[in-house]
Amino acid sequence: MAASSTSLVMRILAASVSVSNRAAGIVRDVMKNGDLGIVEKGKNDFQTEADRTAQKCIVTSLHRHFPKIPIYGEESLDTEESIPDHLTEQELCAKVLQQSCPPGLLNIRDEDVVIWVDPLDGTTEYTQGYLDHVTILIGVAVRGRATGGVINQPFYNYKAGPHATLGRCIWGLVGLGSFGLEHGKPPQGQNIITTSRVHSDDIITEAVDACQPTEIVRVGGAGHKMLLLIEGKAHAYIYANPGCQKWDTCAPEAVLHAVGGRLTDILGRPIPYHAHVTPSNPSGLLATVTNHSWYVSHIPNHIKDKFRDVEQPLPPASSL
């Protein structure tokens, strides 16, 4: 099927898969060269040359394909700077275009879509050598809902030796499914909860403990934590804190939803991703493989009260 005749959503995902692979190469090259170009934006909040260059690659490439669609990236960059051709990607992934678009997404228009980009999720871990925590995230929101997403792990398999093939790209679309990894079911009789490795406080700890974990897995990167759920290595991801951003959650939420999971704020409300919403997720987040309402009900009310009036949810989404 010719790209010109394929639905807009599938073309965006096909472009996002291709450009995420190009950005993954950039991220690996910066690490290999050894000069990370670290800039400290705040406490435990860093930006590197990989963040900056990968975002230039992703945003410029996608904008050339889809000039009318708003794209929001984590890093503040010089919009007037000329981007060399070797930092852009114009190919569309043929394997994505071969998939059939869900009927409810066939007639999506440019004005229905917002793209959220985190060029290097887990930057702190990137600078500290926890390379399996690092992901590149490209989320596609349709009418304010996380609908499609790409999670690229540039250093996947990096512990397998110097000659191992690095990287993998996972993508998903609500109503179609996810591709690029094996789904797994978390172990029965356990309750493994993942949460932040470095961004933690008493409220986060209390919220996690209230959900009766049998094990707590503290790792970096929202994308990485969501992959633990999708692969069946954890049951829930709890973050009772306003520090997470929509470019951290849009892509992983879409992939998780595509395999039957769910992500909301800490009160169980949907997170909106339309063009005029605040980039932050001020009401925290809760992601689960199953039994989502059980986890919501176990978050203490005095914690929920801290977030209750922060952000109102969107009206119910139309059926896709």
Number of C-alpha atoms within 10 A of each C-alpha: 9 8 15 8 8 16 19 20 25 24 21 24 24 22 24 32 26 22 27 28 20 19 28 25 18 20 27 16 14 17 17 10 8 8 12 18 13 15 11 11 9 8 7 11 12 17 20 21 17 26 25 18 20 27 25 25 23 28 22 22 23 22 13 12 16 16 12 13 17 17 21 19 21 20 17 9 12 8 9 6 8 9 14 9 11 8 18 20 22 13 14 20 19 16 9 21 21 14 12 12 19 15 11 11 19 15 11 14 15 15 12 15 25 23 27 29 28 28 32 31 26 26 25 23 20 24 16 9 12 15 23 21 24 28 34 30 29 34 34 28 24 23 20 21 22 31 27 32 33 32 29 29 26 27 22 19 15 15 11 10 9 8 7 11 12 18 18 18 20 19 28 27 27 22 18 15 16 23 17 13 13 10 16 14 14 20 12 7 7 13 17 22 26 27 24 19 12 13 16 14 11 9 15 19 15 14 21 23 16 14 20 15 16 11 13 17 17 15 19 26 26 27 27 22 25 29 22 23 26 28 16 18 20 26 27 31 26 26 25 29 21 16 13 20 18 25 26 29 29 30 33 32 28 29 30 27 25 23 19 15 21 22 27 22 26 27 22 20 18 21 26 24 28 21 20 9 13 13 19 15 24 22 27 22 24 23 30 25 25 16 12 18 12 11 23 22 14 14 21 14 12 10 17 19 11 12 18 17 10 12 16 12 13 15 9 7 11 8 6 12
